[in-house]
Amino acid sequence: DGYVWFEGIPFPVVDFTPEHMREVQENFVFKDEDVLILSFPKSGTNWLIEILSLIYSKGDPKWIQSVPIWERSPWLETMYGYKTLKDKEGPRFMTSHVPIHLFPKSLFKSKAKVIYIIRNPRDILVSGYFFWITSNFVKKPESLEQYFEWFIQGKVVFGSWFDHVRGWISMQGKENFLILSYEELKRDTRSAVQKLCQFLGKKLEPEELNSVLQNSSFQAMKENKMSNYSMLRGWLLDQKNGSFMRKGISGDWKNYFTVAQAEVFDKIFQEKTADLPRELFPWEEWSNT
Ligand code: A3P
C-alpha cells in the first residue's frame, strides 16, 4: 500500500525490509565518537548534515562538493546506510528518522552525540506534501487535503509527528543530546551554528565560521549538486515536479492551510502537546511562523 510496515509504523519502500530493520535494531553498535542526526522527515535534516559536514571540515567546501550528502551522513535504517556504517572505522556521521522505540538499543548505552532537529509540524506537512509527490519511495498523496488527513492521523512515513517528538525528547537533559529547531536555525543561523560547535566540542576561527554559513545557505545548497539531490537516480526522485530545495522558509503553511485546517491543526497540536515544555516549540511563540 505504498509503505513497508515495521511494528505498525510505515517505512519507505526502497532500501528497507522489516527483516533488515530488525537486524539494525538488534545488532547495530554505537560508538562514543559517533554523531547522530535525528529528525522527523522534512524538518531540515539535510541542512543540518550540510552544516555538520562543514563544521568538521572547518568551513572548507571540498567535502560537500565532492561527496553526496547521503554518503556523508548515511541513513542508518536503509540497507545502504547500515552496510556502509556497520564496519566503518573512526568517528561516524549518521542520520535517522526512526522513532525512539524502534531504535537500536546500543545508542542508550553510548556517549554518541545526538542532535534532534525539530520543526513546526505545519511546515513539515506542507514540505512533505510537495516532496512526496516528486518521490517514488513512499505513497503519493493526491491532494494536500488528503495528505493533511494522513499527517494528523500519523499515517505517513515514520508515523505520527507527535509520537516521534514525544519519544525522542525523553532524552532531553542528557549531556550528549541536543535539540535544535529549524526556526532558530533559520532566524539566527550564526548563533545556532555556534551552539552546535560548542555541543560538538569544535572550535572555529571567525573566517571558518563565515565559510560554514556561506556554504550551507539555502542558495548554496540549491546550487550544489552533491546536496540538492539531483545526483539521485531519477526514478527515486522526479524533480521535474518540484524541488528538494523547495523554499527553505518558516511559516509557508500559511500559504496553503485553509482557515478550517489551521483551526483543526491548532486544536490537535494543543491537545497532543499540552504536557510538554513550551520551549520545545519556539515557533508557537513567534506569532505562529
Ligand atoms: P521546504 O520544503 O519547506 O522548503 P529534510 O532535509 O528534513 O528533508 O527537510 C527539507 C526542508 O529543509 C525543505 O523545506 C528544504 O527546502 C529545507 N532546507 C534544506 N536546506 C536548507 C537551507 N540551507 N536553509 C533553509 N532550509 C533548507
Boltz pocket constraint, residues with backbone or C-beta under 6 A from the ligand:
constraints:
  - pocket:
      binder: B
      contacts: [[A, 39], [A, 40], [A, 41], [A, 42], [A, 43], [A, 44], [A, 45], [A, 46], [A, 47], [A, 123], [A, 126], [A, 127], [A, 128], [A, 130], [A, 216], [A, 217], [A, 218], [A, 219], [A, 221], [A, 243], [A, 244], [A, 245], [A, 246], [A, 247], [A, 248], [A, 249], [A, 252]]
      max_distance: 6.0
